[in-house]
Protein backbone atom coordinates (compact mmCIF):
# COMPACT_ATOMS: atom_id res chain seq x y z
CA UNK A 1 0.00 0.00 0.00
CA UNK A 2 1.51 3.32 -1.07
CA UNK A 3 1.60 6.08 1.51
CA UNK A 4 0.51 9.57 0.54
CA UNK A 5 3.32 12.10 0.34
CA UNK A 6 2.42 14.77 2.95
CA UNK A 7 4.33 17.49 1.11
CA UNK A 8 4.05 18.05 -2.63
CA UNK A 9 7.39 18.32 -4.43
CA UNK A 10 9.08 21.70 -4.42
CA UNK A 11 8.68 23.61 -7.62
CA UNK A 12 6.79 26.48 -9.26
CA UNK A 13 3.35 25.16 -8.30
CA UNK A 14 4.30 25.08 -4.62
CA UNK A 15 5.88 28.54 -4.57
CA UNK A 16 3.39 30.41 -6.73
CA UNK A 17 0.52 32.29 -5.15
CA UNK A 18 -2.79 31.02 -6.50
CA UNK A 19 -4.37 33.43 -8.97
CA UNK A 20 -7.56 33.69 -6.94
CA UNK A 21 -5.59 34.72 -3.84
CA UNK A 22 -3.68 37.39 -5.74
CA UNK A 23 -6.96 38.68 -7.19
CA UNK A 24 -8.48 38.74 -3.70
CA UNK A 25 -5.51 40.74 -2.36
CA UNK A 26 -5.81 43.25 -5.20
CA UNK A 27 -9.55 43.62 -4.55
CA UNK A 28 -8.93 44.26 -0.84
CA UNK A 29 -6.25 46.84 -1.61
CA UNK A 30 -8.48 48.54 -4.16
CA UNK A 31 -11.34 48.72 -1.65
CA UNK A 32 -9.02 50.15 1.01
CA UNK A 33 -7.72 52.79 -1.42
CA UNK A 34 -11.30 53.81 -2.24
CA UNK A 35 -12.16 53.92 1.47
CA UNK A 36 -9.25 56.30 2.14
CA UNK A 37 -10.08 58.57 -0.79
CA UNK A 38 -13.77 58.73 0.16
CA UNK A 39 -12.97 59.46 3.82
CA UNK A 40 -10.53 62.23 2.91
CA UNK A 41 -12.70 63.88 0.25
CA UNK A 42 -15.02 65.97 2.47
CA UNK A 43 -12.08 67.32 4.47
CA UNK A 44 -9.69 68.10 1.64
CA UNK A 45 -6.59 67.77 3.83
CA UNK A 46 -6.00 65.59 6.89
CA UNK A 47 -3.02 64.51 8.91
CA UNK A 48 -2.15 60.83 8.52
CA UNK A 49 -3.22 60.10 12.11
CA UNK A 50 -6.58 61.80 11.63
CA UNK A 51 -7.18 59.85 8.42
CA UNK A 52 -6.24 56.59 10.16
CA UNK A 53 -8.67 57.34 13.00
CA UNK A 54 -11.41 58.35 10.58
CA UNK A 55 -11.29 55.02 8.71
CA UNK A 56 -10.71 52.91 11.83
CA UNK A 57 -7.29 51.75 10.60
CA UNK A 58 -6.37 50.17 13.93
CA UNK A 59 -8.97 47.49 13.17
CA UNK A 60 -7.58 46.79 9.67
CA UNK A 61 -5.26 43.92 8.87
CA UNK A 62 -1.69 44.53 9.99
CA UNK A 63 0.05 46.85 7.52
CA UNK A 64 -3.09 47.32 5.40
CA UNK A 65 -3.49 51.04 6.15
CA UNK A 66 0.11 51.84 5.22
CA UNK A 67 -0.11 49.72 2.08
CA UNK A 68 -3.40 51.32 1.02
CA UNK A 69 -2.09 54.83 1.72
CA UNK A 70 1.03 54.19 -0.38
CA UNK A 71 -1.07 52.71 -3.18
CA UNK A 72 -3.51 55.64 -3.05
CA UNK A 73 -0.59 58.07 -3.42
CA UNK A 74 0.90 55.96 -6.25
CA UNK A 75 -2.44 55.96 -8.10
CA UNK A 76 -2.95 59.70 -7.56
CA UNK A 77 -6.13 59.16 -5.51
CA UNK A 78 -4.49 60.92 -2.55
CA UNK A 79 -1.68 63.46 -2.55
CA UNK A 80 1.17 63.28 -0.03
CA UNK A 81 1.79 66.70 1.52
CA UNK A 82 4.50 67.94 3.89
CA UNK A 83 4.62 67.06 7.60
CA UNK A 84 2.46 63.93 7.47
CA UNK A 85 -0.55 65.49 5.77
CA UNK A 86 -2.50 64.00 2.89
CA UNK A 87 -4.93 65.70 0.58
CA UNK A 88 -7.60 65.08 -1.99
CA UNK A 89 -5.70 66.08 -5.16
CA UNK A 90 -8.73 67.58 -6.87
CA UNK A 91 -9.74 69.71 -3.91
CA UNK A 92 -6.19 70.68 -2.95
CA UNK A 93 -5.38 72.01 -6.39
CA UNK A 94 -8.76 73.65 -6.92
CA UNK A 95 -8.61 75.53 -3.59
CA UNK A 96 -4.95 76.51 -3.68
CA UNK A 97 -4.31 77.07 -7.36
CA UNK A 98 -1.97 74.08 -7.61
CA UNK A 99 0.05 74.06 -4.41
CA UNK A 100 -1.55 72.60 -1.31
CA UNK A 101 0.03 73.46 2.00
CA UNK A 102 -1.43 72.25 5.30
CA UNK A 103 -2.94 75.14 7.18
CA UNK A 104 -2.83 77.50 4.19
CA UNK A 105 -6.55 78.08 4.47
CA UNK A 106 -6.59 78.37 8.24
CA UNK A 107 -7.53 75.87 10.95
CA UNK A 108 -10.75 74.92 9.19
CA UNK A 109 -8.83 72.39 7.09
CA UNK A 110 -8.80 70.02 10.04
CA UNK A 111 -11.91 71.14 11.88
CA UNK A 112 -14.46 69.65 9.51
CA UNK A 113 -15.47 69.05 5.94
CA UNK A 114 -14.64 71.71 3.38
CA UNK A 115 -17.54 73.30 1.58
CA UNK A 116 -16.98 74.84 -1.80
CA UNK A 117 -18.28 78.39 -2.14
C-alpha positions in Angstrom: 0.0 0.0 0.0 1.5 3.3 -1.1 1.6 6.1 1.5 0.5 9.6 0.5 3.3 12.1 0.3 2.4 14.8 3.0 4.3 17.5 1.1 4.0 18.0 -2.6 7.4 18.3 -4.4 9.1 21.7 -4.4 8.7 23.6 -7.6 6.8 26.5 -9.3 3.4 25.2 -8.3 4.3 25.1 -4.6 5.9 28.5 -4.6 3.4 30.4 -6.7 0.5 32.3 -5.1 -2.8 31.0 -6.5 -4.4 33.4 -9.0 -7.6 33.7 -6.9 -5.6 34.7 -3.8 -3.7 37.4 -5.7 -7.0 38.7 -7.2 -8.5 38.7 -3.7 -5.5 40.7 -2.4 -5.8 43.3 -5.2 -9.5 43.6 -4.5 -8.9 44.3 -0.8 -6.3 46.8 -1.6 -8.5 48.5 -4.2 -11.3 48.7 -1.7 -9.0 50.1 1.0 -7.7 52.8 -1.4 -11.3 53.8 -2.2 -12.2 53.9 1.5 -9.3 56.3 2.1 -10.1 58.6 -0.8 -13.8 58.7 0.2 -13.0 59.5 3.8 -10.5 62.2 2.9 -12.7 63.9 0.3 -15.0 66.0 2.5 -12.1 67.3 4.5 -9.7 68.1 1.6 -6.6 67.8 3.8 -6.0 65.6 6.9 -3.0 64.5 8.9 -2.1 60.8 8.5 -3.2 60.1 12.1 -6.6 61.8 11.6 -7.2 59.9 8.4 -6.2 56.6 10.2 -8.7 57.3 13.0 -11.4 58.4 10.6 -11.3 55.0 8.7 -10.7 52.9 11.8 -7.3 51.7 10.6 -6.4 50.2 13.9 -9.0 47.5 13.2 -7.6 46.8 9.7 -5.3 43.9 8.9 -1.7 44.5 10.0 0.0 46.8 7.5 -3.1 47.3 5.4 -3.5 51.0 6.2 0.1 51.8 5.2 -0.1 49.7 2.1 -3.4 51.3 1.0 -2.1 54.8 1.7 1.0 54.2 -0.4 -1.1 52.7 -3.2 -3.5 55.6 -3.1 -0.6 58.1 -3.4 0.9 56.0 -6.3 -2.4 56.0 -8.1 -3.0 59.7 -7.6 -6.1 59.2 -5.5 -4.5 60.9 -2.5 -1.7 63.5 -2.6 1.2 63.3 0.0 1.8 66.7 1.5 4.5 67.9 3.9 4.6 67.1 7.6 2.5 63.9 7.5 -0.6 65.5 5.8 -2.5 64.0 2.9 -4.9 65.7 0.6 -7.6 65.1 -2.0 -5.7 66.1 -5.2 -8.7 67.6 -6.9 -9.7 69.7 -3.9 -6.2 70.7 -2.9 -5.4 72.0 -6.4 -8.8 73.6 -6.9 -8.6 75.5 -3.6 -4.9 76.5 -3.7 -4.3 77.1 -7.4 -2.0 74.1 -7.6 0.0 74.1 -4.4 -1.6 72.6 -1.3 0.0 73.5 2.0 -1.4 72.3 5.3 -2.9 75.1 7.2 -2.8 77.5 4.2 -6.6 78.1 4.5 -6.6 78.4 8.2 -7.5 75.9 11.0 -10.8 74.9 9.2 -8.8 72.4 7.1 -8.8 70.0 10.0 -11.9 71.1 11.9 -14.5 69.7 9.5 -15.5 69.0 5.9 -14.6 71.7 3.4 -17.5 73.3 1.6 -17.0 74.8 -1.8 -18.3 78.4 -2.1 
